[in-house]
Amino acid sequence: MSYRGLTLGVVIPAYQVEALIGKTISTLPACIDWVCVVNDGSTDATVRNVLSAVESASFEFHLLHHHQNIYS
């Protein structure tokens, strides 16, 4: 899907957001073509919840990992 002929993508930084990341992903508008979640060294269930939230997603999905927290 595209919006006015444009490809739309979203980058979501994620650090220790297990309680919020699923809702964040599941409420993205339908016009989004791709999503990249950057896990910034989370040690909680952030990654598991991301993977669960994108199981039935209609957009292209990428997950990047920092092995340790870089930006907090």
C-alpha positions in Angstrom: 0.0 0.0 0.0 1.2 3.5 -0.5 0.0 7.0 0.3 -0.3 9.3 -2.7 2.2 7.2 -4.6 4.8 7.4 -1.8 6.3 4.6 0.2 6.0 5.3 3.9 8.2 3.8 6.6 8.5 4.1 10.3 11.5 3.6 12.5 10.7 2.8 16.1 13.4 3.0 18.7 12.7 0.6 21.6 14.3 0.2 25.0 12.6 -1.6 27.8 9.1 -0.9 26.4 7.5 -4.3 26.7 4.2 -2.8 28.0 3.9 -0.3 25.1 5.5 -1.7 22.0 2.6 -4.1 20.9 0.0 -1.3 21.0 2.4 1.1 19.2 2.9 -1.4 16.4 -0.7 -2.6 16.2 -2.1 1.0 15.9 0.1 2.1 13.0 -2.1 3.4 10.1 -2.7 1.1 7.2 -0.8 3.3 4.8 2.6 2.3 6.4 4.6 0.2 4.0 7.5 -0.8 6.3 8.5 -0.7 9.9 11.9 -1.0 11.4 12.2 -1.5 15.2 15.6 -0.8 16.7 16.0 -2.7 19.9 18.4 -0.7 22.0 19.7 -3.4 24.3 16.4 -4.2 26.0 16.5 -6.9 28.6 12.8 -7.2 29.2 10.2 -8.8 26.8 10.4 -6.0 24.2 11.6 -8.2 21.4 9.1 -11.0 22.1 6.3 -8.5 22.1 7.5 -6.9 18.9 7.6 -10.3 17.2 4.1 -11.1 18.5 2.7 -7.8 17.3 4.0 -8.2 13.7 2.8 -11.7 13.2 -0.2 -10.6 11.2 1.1 -7.3 10.0 0.5 -6.1 6.4 3.8 -4.1 6.2 7.4 -5.1 5.6 9.2 -5.6 8.9 12.8 -5.3 10.1 14.2 -5.7 13.6 17.7 -4.4 14.4 19.5 -5.0 17.7 22.1 -3.1 19.7 23.6 -5.7 22.1 23.9 -3.0 24.8 21.9 0.2 25.4 23.4 3.1 23.5 20.9 6.0 23.7 19.3 6.1 27.2 
